[in-house]
Amino acid sequence: MTQTSGVDMDKIVSLSKRRGFIFQSSEIYGGLGSCCDYGPLGVELKRNVKEAWWKAMVTDRDDVVGIDAGILMHPQTWVASGHVEEFADPLVDCKSCKQRFRADELTENRCPSCGGELTDPRMFNLMFKTFMGPVEDEAAVVYLRPETAQGIFVNFQNVMNTTRKKLPLGIAQIGKSFRNEITTGNFIFRSREFEQMEMEYFVKPGTDRDAFQYWLEERFDWYVRLGIRKDNLRLRQHGQDELSHYALDCYDVEYLFPMGWSELEGIANRGDFDLVQHAKFSGRDLSYFDEETQEHVTPYVIEPSAGVDRSVLAFLLDAYDEEQLEKEKRVVLHFHPAIAPIKVAILPLSRNEQLVPLARQVYADIRGAFMTQYDDSQSIGRRYRRQDETGTPLCVTIDFQSLEDNQVTIRERDSLKQIRAPINTLGATLRAKLDGEPMDVLPEGGTYWLGFEG
Ligand code: GAP
């Protein structure tokens, strides 16, 4: 039996739509199959995932640099990389209902939808084609990149020459990729337009196994550090029959999605495949001069390749919880603060004209430092529930006492603990709490507070 996470995907789909995380693409026209649009909260969540990846992979390291290559590349790129020849899935058609399936995903040789007879499998290339320039002929065909990785390989020498770095050196990139997938679905798990976060780590041949091991551990830990439960993650090695044409070895970081364990990220040892191929097809020398051995070598490459959208889905699923409080049930997203779309909500206790100027002032002071939302509609209890449902870690409430003592209340999403804190040090207090300081640690002049909950 397939193991599943127990979280209902439909609840995540409905929450995403209701609260503005993710919408169906071109919904007013009936939607476009397997494409999606990110709403105001979704775009923040996605940016945070990408920023957390960039920080861990580029900003915090001195052996990795970034690039941003174009989506359209010289068509020879895809001949050299093997995508024109190899990047295909076996497609079968149902002779009765005309639906299409990936033959390797079927357990029987009948249509899973109507039981009809299937055609023989034929290979279907997953790359989207388009035409460059005004003439639509074969000579003008270009592809929408199916992975960001090749933009890195073709720039290897440019980066080496301009940074004057030595191996090991990683080149990282985040960007859109496109695949004309035969079967899509499971919300944003598999779509035809998606984003990848890829890093190609170039090493001297012979050091690749150690680097591979290092990146397996590092990438697994990245998800854990950002709050994904370890029990919902695992590393799975590819069998020989599963390996891509370029890979010497490959592991998937898998997440326990509602449909079962599935790939979140692939980590491959690509050997020297790509640089050898691009050197052959371009006629350029893509070797590296090793000053220690005084020899030219073709670097080996370790590639951690993660999906932005799949990570967003995993963060949403893992954060989702339904909790029974004393008086009511709450839906809450326990996002890590670095991932949470909104960090702080500013909530005046009411729209009373005396309270609003102070609340607006606090909002203006805070919003430059944190992604902040101002909300003054409906009861305070309902506003807390709304912020819980979108995963805001901290709510700041301004009440009538604030007008007298210049203090506000800070409420923490997970523990529901509340403290009173002076407005003049609010920014520093919020920063400390978002960085993990327990609510029991009070700022100078602060006090515990029973709160407005419920
Ligand atoms: N450069 C290697 C490469 O592209 P991949 O395993 O095909 O490897 C890497 O893709 C990651 O990209 C996957 O682990 C997944 O997170 C994401 N990905 C791939 N195809 C996707 C799709 N159709 N929709 C959403 N994400 C996808």
Boltz pocket constraint, residues with backbone or C-beta under 6 A from the ligand:
constraints:
  - pocket:
      binder: B
      contacts: [[A, 146], [A, 147], [A, 148], [A, 149], [A, 179], [A, 181], [A, 188], [A, 189], [A, 190], [A, 191], [A, 192], [A, 193], [A, 194], [A, 195], [A, 196], [A, 198], [A, 263], [A, 264], [A, 265], [A, 266], [A, 303], [A, 305], [A, 306], [A, 307], [A, 308], [A, 309], [A, 310], [A, 311]]
      max_distance: 6.0
